[in-house]
Amino acid sequence: MPQGSGHVLALCGGIGGAKLALGLSRAVAPDQLTILVNTGDDFVHLGLAISPDIDTVLYTLSGLADPVRGWGVRDETWNFMAALGGLGGETWFQLGDRDLATHVERTRRLAAGESLAAVTEGFRRAWGIGPRVLPMSDDPVRTRVETAAGWLDFQDYFVRRRCEPAVTGLDFAGAEAADPSDAALTLLASPELRAVVICPSNPYLSIDPLLAMPGLRRALAACPAPVVVVSPIVGGAAVKGPTAKMMGELGIEVSVASVARHYEGLIDALVVDAADRDQHVPPGLDVVVTQTVMRTLEDRVNLAKAVLAAADRIGGSRRRSE
Amino acid sequence: MPQGSGHVLALCGGIGGAKLALGLSRAVAPDQLTILVNTGDDFVHLGLAISPDIDTVLYTLSGLADPVRGWGVRDETWNFMAALGGLGGETWFQLGDRDLATHVERTRRLAAGESLAAVTEGFRRAWGIGPRVLPMSDDPVRTRVETAAGWLDFQDYFVRRRCEPAVTGLDFAGAEAADPSDAALTLLASPELRAVVICPSNPYLSIDPLLAMPGLRRALAACPAPVVVVSPIVGGAAVKGPTAKMMGELGIEVSVASVARHYEGLIDALVVDAADRDQHVPPGLDVVVTQTVMRTLEDRVNLAKAVLAAADRIGGSRRRSE
């Protein structure tokens, strides 16, 4: 396989991960990118099957995403929520009128016997998205958060309680028994795989649900292609979301070194921001310093290119040493 | 019971019936009116439990109804439908963004174990509606239409095919086994009942599902209060909808006489429009001539008052002859 060719597999969660996934989609050919998405945040709400991270990735790649909020769709209206509130219904999880079609149609198709992968593939095609988007599993894996208030369902912790309860533990119910995406396992074993990119998503909430599936963790550890992680920690803080707060609560130092240790044995390179260039990381790990904060589309594409360049360097030196 | 007092029970279907129900709600005290509504049109669509006639009655009585269309809610938006269409979903049954909250919340409550009557009561209270609104049954009754194209589900015939196939028969699946509303049966046997009003709904599609429940039909036939029907046929045509077309297809003359014969043995009086004053009806039936076409709120209230006056005359003469 010539350097700079082959398939790229990205592992990602929601908003932060989707930004890099979008960058990757502009840096490689559409048929050379597969995005494997966390489903630990999935839940059933108002009887609807909701897959927040899959939707964020699909909306981001299709251009449907709201550019300000980062979640949901642009030009959204909220008349359903207003009417539901008028009926005394549950309104803590915001569902826009357009977004709702995604959940209603997904729920309908799942009830008709389609797999989550098939539903996601149907949405991808309907929205004209080039890269393949895979749920990490068709089986339910449910992230649960242990707090002083007891074990909470993820969305209860994340949305309803706004990440306020201190986290003492995490569980990914169903992960042990869940079958990881077949297509992802096939890719991970393929000699045509150019790189695995772990997006700058929350390692504990967004990537660990994937790694909690023993088959996927094994396949990643055995993967012949370079595995590159982009640190979601920049200058001792999280770019977005509850990552840093949660790390503190779990007694983990908020640093790129902690991110590196978290993925130890699975990754070949760590991409960090210039702010973290002097951080110590475990030996044997390539460290690439570049701008990791993505504000513009150009930032996303540039980061994607830097990540792929790092992977290609590792892949090239492996081939030379063979 | 003094004349002009007591409870009024209205039997009705959708748009035409809801108009008179609204008139009745302005003609009697809120706690003296109960509206028993057809559920034969109910269906599950996109996984949502939809009760078109109940919703039309609730929207009409609450003032939420769209004043032009007659169905759905005012100030409606259609972004859900547009997005569903973008996903290749089924868009033949129009669901507005606000209206959708009704179906999602009903579906959620039914799945949680509430009866349709309890859900309807919850919506009635949330929307500040005075009169009681009862589904004809908590058990499923499904109107099916026999056509040259075979047996069709009601909404398939009514909405998707716009009543185009010629009707050769009707069936109300589940009606034999369905338990009619307890509250309606209690009212029908009550000496406090002032009148039963059969609204100008389609007798074959909207009222027959109620009468197809043997217990309700028996209770209506044995009811001590006057039963008054308002003809949905005016001048040999239907005021609205497929009533006349369907009567023709079923070989029934499109006339108030046919309406009278249809309800023979169940009703005491027939309210007809001036256009039909010379029509022959079965002997023994009071015929009241008034304006039955309801364009304004005043028309609705005036018709309600005329219907109640007819009932009170019959009730009064019965009491005198006792």
Interface residues (C-beta under 8 A of the other chain):
Chain A: L46 G47 L48 V73 E76 T77 N79 F80 M81 A82 A83 L84 G86 L87 G88 G89 G96 D97 R98 D99 L100 A101 T102 V104 E105 T107 R108 A111 G122 F123 A126 W127
Chain B: L46 G47 L48 V73 E76 T77 N79 F80 M81 A82 A83 L84 G86 L87 G88 G89 G96 D97 R98 D99 L100 A101 T102 V104 E105 T107 R108 A111 G122 F123 A126 W127
